[in-house]
């Protein structure tokens, strides 16, 4: 459970329930790698965890600059962890810029570990510090542990004869070694990993291992005035079984492979590089043995065009992008609706509009997913709420696409795509298969072919070219309701528009009834979310309920069409609060669909909600109730909203 | 097209006529092209069930509706993308792309370029009428400078693209030209089909409503022999009237490194230095696609034909190699990487309140 570490004045006790650590450094300092390995170590220690990689859009921003800072936050603990944590307990700052951009997020009394070797005049200038913050007392509300990690690293790798630059590259492993000591972790898995990583450059393996060991030894032996002490976080209670760590991008890729298998199809994936969606393509190109063919197209339009072409030819066509790329695919999505072919479109949302915030997260493509096409063009939309949930959602998208002969949009976001969490590896046999059938015989009266005849679900038959006797033509022009031949007549357009809408509305009959994620099915307040805000909403509701507030958490996976019972469920609550990383899109959908007074709680800073932000908003509904302190106060900082109340008075 | 691993299917022209009412303007050149294709397909032994016509948007792109095969009328300019997905999903299919000068060179120029560069095994028939027909007569990327149209009432000022030159520049390995009413068109189509890889055919097509007779200067039957150079593999590049003794040929101007027209006296084309057409000569192909009509005749027939390995073979070959001997056990895949096992029974979420 995030950041319920202890009372704020206490830093890191020896046996906390959870700890939040943020590693921050220059883009070239290897912070994502350090964070990733620390995550693995947390997994092996049995902790539950959630991570939040936060990196700049620039690949190698100029060294030492404020905009070149790359950070990785992990929240790990012995209880359920559902967010990457509101405020870090420990901040590792590899240079002045990393300190400046991250320190305000640190909890009062939290620990700063800083590499003084990088606090040179030049780097201080680049970070716009006039004097070193380590010396001027400006860090007084935190504990500061500043020492020359650079020099210590250089010393530790001296025997390996590396150049200055290469030697300093081992700094992240030194730091990781110290962190491993601090949290009482085994070094062996990391040493094994370094040996494997540098199998062709044994000198680099040895140097990095030496740096790791030196960092660890430093914690063990150095007299650090009681500032640094060993902390042990107990393993979290978890369901028995086999676990691995998984990011949302990996999870989507695996879910698509599983979905195609459950449908009995091979998969064709058309993609075009775009942040943060490219990693799905990177994963799938390595899974060819599962019947996956990948195609890096010349642009977003060609990527979806080829995917639709492959679906037409009898494979499961999939394409993936982020908002701007999805915009380009829009016309082709209309064709897939018109020709009623299965297709999965994955949108890893990022901050918009336009290029927006390529590496930051947002949920602002909901309108685009539900409404963003010309004509009456309904498409089912499924939204994943966490990296591991993305696996099930990808399967669900494949199911709807193939069973209803329709494109389906799967929404994830930058946070889900990049964040990692432990995943109880599922047994594929536990998923019900949904094998597709292709038409092989003429299906109309008197031996005629009716490509647009409909089954009970409203789906048309899937006819593969190559099938003898079933030649026919399809396209984007309005068609006759049965034969599919060109038909512009008023009756044909009315009938077909109605049929396309009815088919997608009918998807609601095949999805589970909306459940309450936490709390009662009626009451004073429902906090309704979708997508990656699950974690902070869930924890905030849990805390509010612990204080006695009558609040429930409802989290919607099928954002279009909505579950059939959702309207009734919402009407069972006096108030409805909808936290979203946009300006209120799902709130508007709920108001439109159910005429309920859904209230928005919005954040568009490119950062996920903190628990405290949502908790504070919940508290406003319970004024005067005993035990309501108005939510935990989190000091405003650059990465959080200045004030929730200012935005939603 | 595929190597003919399948047995030729006997069909007649009638078998390739769909039951759809053809909706082009009466007298449109598209009718003649449709007939030429329907006449060619039986000669190829093509199987309607394994034939797919894919098109974008425009007059030409209505073509698939009229052929009794599989057909996909897609979106403007993107037919090559759909064709790529179709061919990669099922390489057994014989894929024909039908496009126009606006569809294939304006909105879809990007995709045409990449299809040719990749060398997808298919035929691309680009109907060039130098005008936008379906949107009622605006000038197109192949319209000549000075074309008056609803959007260029004072005449167009931008220089036109040359489809064949574009295709060759994009890396095309088969470049041919024909025109709608030409009796030679089926031969050109057959050659395109025989080429393994992306075969690009520019078909000059008469839009009788918006750009009537714009190709008449070389397509008119009268005097055609002086204005049309029909290229044949291994034969000298001759044109003109042999009966009247007015035979001409195309030779290389070695000084200027350009082509030139030479007179051929008494049939002695060797003496006149006339080039023997070698369809694999890329340098000559570059000259032929750029050869200006007027000073020169219009180069028609197969200008260039030099196959290279196809994209679909490369992709599917790599897929097959990558799959060889690998486990397809999904359970194993899901459990890949660094894993750990929790032995204890479910204690329930501690923090559930």
HADDOCK unambig.tbl for C-alpha pairs under 7 A between the chains (distance, minus, plus):
assign (segid A and resid 44 and name CA) (segid B and resid 340 and name CA) 6.35 0.50 0.50
assign (segid A and resid 79 and name CA) (segid B and resid 350 and name CA) 6.40 0.50 0.50
assign (segid A and resid 79 and name CA) (segid B and resid 351 and name CA) 6.61 0.50 0.50
assign (segid A and resid 80 and name CA) (segid B and resid 349 and name CA) 6.65 0.50 0.50
assign (segid A and resid 80 and name CA) (segid B and resid 351 and name CA) 6.72 0.50 0.50
assign (segid A and resid 237 and name CA) (segid B and resid 347 and name CA) 6.20 0.50 0.50
assign (segid A and resid 237 and name CA) (segid B and resid 349 and name CA) 6.98 0.50 0.50
assign (segid A and resid 238 and name CA) (segid B and resid 346 and name CA) 6.16 0.50 0.50
assign (segid A and resid 238 and name CA) (segid B and resid 347 and name CA) 6.85 0.50 0.50
assign (segid A and resid 239 and name CA) (segid B and resid 345 and name CA) 6.20 0.50 0.50
assign (segid A and resid 239 and name CA) (segid B and resid 346 and name CA) 4.45 0.50 0.50
assign (segid A and resid 240 and name CA) (segid B and resid 342 and name CA) 4.71 0.50 0.50
assign (segid A and resid 240 and name CA) (segid B and resid 343 and name CA) 5.17 0.50 0.50
assign (segid A and resid 240 and name CA) (segid B and resid 344 and name CA) 5.37 0.50 0.50
assign (segid A and resid 240 and name CA) (segid B and resid 345 and name CA) 5.30 0.50 0.50
assign (segid A and resid 240 and name CA) (segid B and resid 346 and name CA) 6.05 0.50 0.50
assign (segid A and resid 241 and name CA) (segid B and resid 341 and name CA) 5.51 0.50 0.50
assign (segid A and resid 241 and name CA) (segid B and resid 342 and name CA) 5.26 0.50 0.50
assign (segid A and resid 241 and name CA) (segid B and resid 343 and name CA) 6.60 0.50 0.50
assign (segid A and resid 242 and name CA) (segid B and resid 339 and name CA) 6.76 0.50 0.50
assign (segid A and resid 242 and name CA) (segid B and resid 340 and name CA) 5.83 0.50 0.50
assign (segid A and resid 242 and name CA) (segid B and resid 341 and name CA) 4.44 0.50 0.50
assign (segid A and resid 242 and name CA) (segid B and resid 342 and name CA) 6.45 0.50 0.50
assign (segid A and resid 243 and name CA) (segid B and resid 339 and name CA) 5.36 0.50 0.50
assign (segid A and resid 243 and name CA) (segid B and resid 340 and name CA) 5.20 0.50 0.50
assign (segid A and resid 243 and name CA) (segid B and resid 341 and name CA) 5.87 0.50 0.50
assign (segid A and resid 244 and name CA) (segid B and resid 338 and name CA) 6.20 0.50 0.50
assign (segid A and resid 244 and name CA) (segid B and resid 339 and name CA) 4.41 0.50 0.50
assign (segid A and resid 244 and name CA) (segid B and resid 340 and name CA) 6.40 0.50 0.50
assign (segid A and resid 288 and name CA) (segid B and resid 319 and name CA) 6.05 0.50 0.50
assign (segid A and resid 288 and name CA) (segid B and resid 322 and name CA) 6.48 0.50 0.50
assign (segid A and resid 288 and name CA) (segid B and resid 323 and name CA) 6.04 0.50 0.50
assign (segid A and resid 289 and name CA) (segid B and resid 322 and name CA) 6.67 0.50 0.50
assign (segid A and resid 289 and name CA) (segid B and resid 323 and name CA) 4.21 0.50 0.50
assign (segid A and resid 289 and name CA) (segid B and resid 326 and name CA) 6.24 0.50 0.50
assign (segid A and resid 289 and name CA) (segid B and resid 328 and name CA) 6.10 0.50 0.50
assign (segid A and resid 290 and name CA) (segid B and resid 328 and name CA) 5.62 0.50 0.50
assign (segid A and resid 293 and name CA) (segid B and resid 319 and name CA) 6.94 0.50 0.50
assign (segid A and resid 298 and name CA) (segid B and resid 114 and name CA) 6.89 0.50 0.50
assign (segid A and resid 302 and name CA) (segid B and resid 78 and name CA) 6.81 0.50 0.50
assign (segid A and resid 302 and name CA) (segid B and resid 81 and name CA) 4.81 0.50 0.50
assign (segid A and resid 305 and name CA) (segid B and resid 78 and name CA) 6.87 0.50 0.50
assign (segid A and resid 305 and name CA) (segid B and resid 81 and name CA) 5.10 0.50 0.50
assign (segid A and resid 305 and name CA) (segid B and resid 82 and name CA) 4.79 0.50 0.50
assign (segid A and resid 306 and name CA) (segid B and resid 81 and name CA) 4.84 0.50 0.50
assign (segid A and resid 306 and name CA) (segid B and resid 82 and name CA) 4.46 0.50 0.50
assign (segid A and resid 306 and name CA) (segid B and resid 83 and name CA) 6.90 0.50 0.50
assign (segid A and resid 306 and name CA) (segid B and resid 84 and name CA) 5.67 0.50 0.50
assign (segid A and resid 306 and name CA) (segid B and resid 85 and name CA) 3.86 0.50 0.50
assign (segid A and resid 307 and name CA) (segid B and resid 85 and name CA) 5.78 0.50 0.50
assign (segid A and resid 308 and name CA) (segid B and resid 82 and name CA) 6.55 0.50 0.50
assign (segid A and resid 309 and name CA) (segid B and resid 82 and name CA) 4.33 0.50 0.50
assign (segid A and resid 309 and name CA) (segid B and resid 83 and name CA) 6.28 0.50 0.50
assign (segid A and resid 309 and name CA) (segid B and resid 85 and name CA) 4.50 0.50 0.50
assign (segid A and resid 309 and name CA) (segid B and resid 86 and name CA) 4.68 0.50 0.50
assign (segid A and resid 310 and name CA) (segid B and resid 85 and name CA) 4.42 0.50 0.50
assign (segid A and resid 310 and name CA) (segid B and resid 86 and name CA) 4.76 0.50 0.50
assign (segid A and resid 310 and name CA) (segid B and resid 89 and name CA) 5.13 0.50 0.50
assign (segid A and resid 313 and name CA) (segid B and resid 86 and name CA) 5.41 0.50 0.50
assign (segid A and resid 313 and name CA) (segid B and resid 89 and name CA) 6.03 0.50 0.50
assign (segid A and resid 313 and name CA) (segid B and resid 90 and name CA) 6.52 0.50 0.50
assign (segid A and resid 315 and name CA) (segid B and resid 89 and name CA) 6.41 0.50 0.50
assign (segid A and resid 332 and name CA) (segid B and resid 75 and name CA) 6.98 0.50 0.50
assign (segid A and resid 425 and name CA) (segid B and resid 334 and name CA) 6.40 0.50 0.50
assign (segid A and resid 425 and name CA) (segid B and resid 335 and name CA) 6.23 0.50 0.50
assign (segid A and resid 427 and name CA) (segid B and resid 331 and name CA) 6.28 0.50 0.50
assign (segid A and resid 428 and name CA) (segid B and resid 330 and name CA) 6.85 0.50 0.50
assign (segid A and resid 428 and name CA) (segid B and resid 331 and name CA) 6.01 0.50 0.50
assign (segid A and resid 465 and name CA) (segid B and resid 49 and name CA) 6.53 0.50 0.50
assign (segid A and resid 465 and name CA) (segid B and resid 50 and name CA) 6.43 0.50 0.50
assign (segid A and resid 465 and name CA) (segid B and resid 70 and name CA) 5.98 0.50 0.50
assign (segid A and resid 466 and name CA) (segid B and resid 49 and name CA) 4.84 0.50 0.50
assign (segid A and resid 466 and name CA) (segid B and resid 50 and name CA) 4.44 0.50 0.50
assign (segid A and resid 466 and name CA) (segid B and resid 93 and name CA) 6.75 0.50 0.50
assign (segid A and resid 467 and name CA) (segid B and resid 49 and name CA) 5.82 0.50 0.50
assign (segid A and resid 468 and name CA) (segid B and resid 49 and name CA) 5.00 0.50 0.50
assign (segid A and resid 469 and name CA) (segid B and resid 49 and name CA) 6.76 0.50 0.50
assign (segid A and resid 471 and name CA) (segid B and resid 49 and name CA) 5.99 0.50 0.50
assign (segid A and resid 471 and name CA) (segid B and resid 68 and name CA) 6.64 0.50 0.50
assign (segid A and resid 471 and name CA) (segid B and resid 69 and name CA) 4.99 0.50 0.50
assign (segid A and resid 471 and name CA) (segid B and resid 70 and name CA) 4.79 0.50 0.50
assign (segid A and resid 472 and name CA) (segid B and resid 69 and name CA) 6.36 0.50 0.50
assign (segid A and resid 472 and name CA) (segid B and resid 70 and name CA) 5.16 0.50 0.50
assign (segid A and resid 472 and name CA) (segid B and resid 71 and name CA) 6.38 0.50 0.50
assign (segid A and resid 473 and name CA) (segid B and resid 64 and name CA) 6.96 0.50 0.50
assign (segid A and resid 473 and name CA) (segid B and resid 65 and name CA) 5.87 0.50 0.50
assign (segid A and resid 473 and name CA) (segid B and resid 70 and name CA) 5.72 0.50 0.50
assign (segid A and resid 473 and name CA) (segid B and resid 71 and name CA) 4.37 0.50 0.50
assign (segid A and resid 473 and name CA) (segid B and resid 72 and name CA) 5.84 0.50 0.50
assign (segid A and resid 474 and name CA) (segid B and resid 71 and name CA) 6.28 0.50 0.50
assign (segid A and resid 474 and name CA) (segid B and resid 72 and name CA) 5.16 0.50 0.50
assign (segid A and resid 474 and name CA) (segid B and resid 73 and name CA) 6.20 0.50 0.50
assign (segid A and resid 475 and name CA) (segid B and resid 72 and name CA) 5.50 0.50 0.50
assign (segid A and resid 475 and name CA) (segid B and resid 73 and name CA) 4.26 0.50 0.50
assign (segid A and resid 475 and name CA) (segid B and resid 74 and name CA) 5.54 0.50 0.50
assign (segid A and resid 476 and name CA) (segid B and resid 73 and name CA) 6.60 0.50 0.50
assign (segid A and resid 476 and name CA) (segid B and resid 74 and name CA) 6.13 0.50 0.50
assign (segid A and resid 542 and name CA) (segid B and resid 353 and name CA) 6.65 0.50 0.50
assign (segid A and resid 546 and name CA) (segid B and resid 353 and name CA) 6.42 0.50 0.50
